[in-house]
Amino acid sequence: MDIGEIDEEFDTIERCLGVLASGSLDRITEHEWLHLVDRYEKLTRLAFAAQCLPLARLAEAGPEAFGGERIKTVIANRLRLTPGQVGHRLDHTADLTPRLSFTGEDLPPVLEHTAAAEQRGLIGREHVTVIREFFHHLPAAVDHQQRDNAEKHLATLSLTMRPDEVKANAKRIAAHLNPDGEFTEQDRARKRSFRMGAQGVDKMRTGSFCVTPEVGAYLETIFAKLAAPGMCNPDDTASTLNGVPDPDAARRDRRTPTQRCHDAFAALCREALASGRLGSHRGVPVTIIATATIRDLQEHTGVATTAGGSLLPIRDLITMAGHSRHYLAIFDDHDGRPLYLGRAKRLATADQRLLLCATDRGCTFPGCSMPASMSDVHHLREWADGGTTDITNLTLVCPTHHQLAGRGPHRWRTTKSPGGRTRWTPPHHLDPNRRPRTNSYHHPEESPMAPAAQPP
Ligand SMILES: [Zn+2]
């Protein structure tokens, strides 16, 4: 079938589903409703299976196919999914579609039996997730034949069982295949992770970690000392970081064990930053860079923005300034003019970067959420075109979007708006009208929904 014929088939399916979704269905019994939802579910599963091959083909294409943009981002923007969702689907697809060997021979999918059941619409995405999860935790020492048998068995169970039931069975099989719970160095290394989630509305973050025995031993040793009652307590001035905790401070300490571990970890990070041994990152010493307005600082209210993209209550910022020398850019409330740039050492290039951290706050490409600490300094007017390194000609762009800027018909052009925002003009193939756009992600206070600035 060519793309025109496929599109026609899609039109038929969409028309049919549209009628069913909006139309009135009369005289249907409960048993018939159940029959209908069952059929819809099979259709959903088939649709999911049908998406695998196109996704696999797209994953093979290099970024050149879409003007240098990563395929994951292209799909996420087109389908309006998060990059995380797309990543999950691509990983999923990689295990369920035929592969090529190093020598160019066709190989069956990694999860051959699961893929076969999925293609017939007999099992759902949740079943596949359970089976993939089972293999993720299986030690490398389990041989090919045992793996294949286990996969076949789990795929067969999925034909008649719910995902939670398959999961319970998978657990039994894992215990059977690895009765002594033996895992190698590689098994453990594969699973290591440290994930910090996005800030919530209360500005707190949650996350998860899976650490190797080595890191576990480090933390255990450090916590034994720094997380003891009376140590590193932010609410007690008699609390200490070095030496033995004051017995009275220890008695007064009402923190929970997990709160004490948190405070110990904070003390550890503070020490690392204050030591100066972390060197520099993108031309600026590794330390906290924060932006605030003079009004918020004077009134001890509001929030500062860090170069890493965090929102930091002004009170916390003032406490932190007592511990270490951090960078601070202060802005006028009315015209956004920079008033003061605090720094430990004068560095011309670092100053420019600091100012960009404060004005742009992150990548200026439309819709990008990359913070300043992960962005490059970009010349609006390229060096080659006679552009200078004056601050008015500089802006922040993350490495991915940096590649999209420049000369040539397929590139985005960058200019400054009268208000000082960086404007991106798309190439003709993306927008024939070439309307320039700006990124409002890092400037929520400028959105129409934000409360208006108070007069002084
Ligand atoms: Zn970007």
Boltz pocket constraint, residues with backbone or C-beta under 6 A from the ligand:
constraints:
  - pocket:
      binder: B
      contacts: [[A, 363], [A, 364], [A, 365], [A, 368], [A, 369], [A, 370], [A, 397], [A, 398], [A, 399], [A, 400], [A, 401]]
      max_distance: 6.0
